[in-house]
Amino acid sequence: MSDYKYSTLAVHAGQYPDPLTGAVNVPVYLSSTFELTGIASDRGWDYSRAGNPTRDRLEEALAALEGGLNAHVFGSGMAAITALVAPLHAGDHLICSHNVYGGTARLLDQVIRHFGIEIEYVDLANLDALRKALKPATKLVHVETPTNPLMQLTDIAAVAEIAHAAGAEISVDNTFLSPALQSPIALGADIVMHSTTKFLNGHSDGLGGVLVGTKPEHGERFYLMQKAMGGILSPFESYLVLRGIKTLALRMKQHDENGRAVAAFLAEHPKVKTIFYPGLASHPQHELAVRQQKGFGSMMTLDLGTREAVGRFLGALKVFLNAESLGGVESLASHSATTTHAALTEERRQEIGITQGLVRLSVGIEDSEDLIADLAQALEAV
Ligand SMILES: Cc1ncc(COP(=O)(O)O)c(C=O)c1O
């Protein structure tokens, strides 16, 4: 299967006919428990927290799409990040991208720190800062690229090389681009993480998360986290993601095309003070985006100056919905300071550049002319 091209993998990896009935779609096995065939013997499944046939197929598909050895899915992106960091021990040191998704920072600062794990935020675009921060106790460098919402990039290959030389692993949150547009494992990452809630599901109808590993011990570790902590993905939501990824390649083409068209329009608009989109030649890391990514995607953030201006803009939009989240077929716009980054103090937000005038767009797969017309009329209201 791994010899096939990407669009073929998206349709077929893990999604072969059901051996029992020939059903072309993966059946949803709504069973918490499975009949055993004797004492300590079964047909491959015994209890759905430990394993479920529908979930197994999704894990097979996601491992193939990311080019990994194994994959384990969880009930949300946050549950996946929890399973990523929970195996760390007191005294271990974790380095994290300095302007990650607010929920990741909330988990690390308000929960994980309590277990005696040392957490340090580092601007990973600055490789010298990374070299300085690494120490013998560093076990993991967690990278989000592009970051949410400032669209800052990290050079995955360079960070992997530096982290590996220091004996640490690197995990990459690939949520903003999906495996269709960025392959962190091919660039040297050890673990890939996604909120499958976003582009992988693609239809805003279910939450989920995944950890894709490259070594047998990752599989053992993340399986233990599923079984011991229990934050697993349900069979039905596993099915929704399987269904979503069949069209991943097609959707990402349209997201990417629309993202480029919308960004080009906004970059020239006088009411937009700054636009953060790595696909524009004016983005300070455009060259890295070209080198590292297979497309630019459809996530971008605008600076409209003030919170009031963002309020007027969001109120005037007709096709874009004023809603949190991203990666669905529909276009969304959200005020970062009071949504994705509400968990941070205003001081911390200022420190990392998340000002009250920022609005993040997740450009959907509608007709780009309608999207641009909608943005144009909403900017009139600013
Ligand atoms: C980059 C990134 N990582 C992780 C998450 C968390 O995912 P979930 O909302 O599925 O828990 C999000 C959610 O917005 C995100 O944007």
The ligand as a Tripos MOL2 file, in Angstrom:
@<TRIPOS>MOLECULE
LIG
   16    16     1     0     0
SMALL
NO_CHARGES

@<TRIPOS>ATOM
      1 C1         -2.9180   23.3380   16.2410 C.3       1 LIG1
      2 C2         -3.8950   22.6980   17.1580 C.ar      1 LIG1
      3 N1         -3.5070   21.6490   17.9100 N.ar      1 LIG1
      4 C3         -4.3580   21.0350   18.7560 C.ar      1 LIG1
      5 C4         -5.6680   21.4560   18.8970 C.ar      1 LIG1
      6 C5         -6.5920   20.7480   19.8770 C.3       1 LIG1
      7 O1         -7.4700   19.9320   19.2110 O.3       1 LIG1
      8 P1         -8.9550   19.5450   19.7440 P.3       1 LIG1
      9 O2         -9.7580   20.8100   19.7090 O.co2     1 LIG1
     10 O3         -9.3950   18.5040   18.7870 O.co2     1 LIG1
     11 O4         -8.7980   19.0490   21.1320 O.co2     1 LIG1
     12 C6         -6.1190   22.5200   18.1210 C.ar      1 LIG1
     13 C7         -7.5100   22.9900   18.2450 C.2       1 LIG1
     14 O5         -7.8840   24.0360   17.7550 O.2       1 LIG1
     15 C8         -5.2090   23.1630   17.2360 C.ar      1 LIG1
     16 O6         -5.5850   24.2020   16.4740 O.3       1 LIG1
@<TRIPOS>BOND
     1     1     2 1
     2     2     3 ar
     3     2    15 ar
     4     3     4 ar
     5     4     5 ar
     6     5     6 1
     7     5    12 ar
     8     6     7 1
     9     7     8 1
    10     8     9 2
    11     8    10 1
    12     8    11 1
    13    12    13 1
    14    12    15 ar
    15    13    14 2
    16    15    16 1
@<TRIPOS>SUBSTRUCTURE
     1 LIG1         1 GROUP 0 **** ****
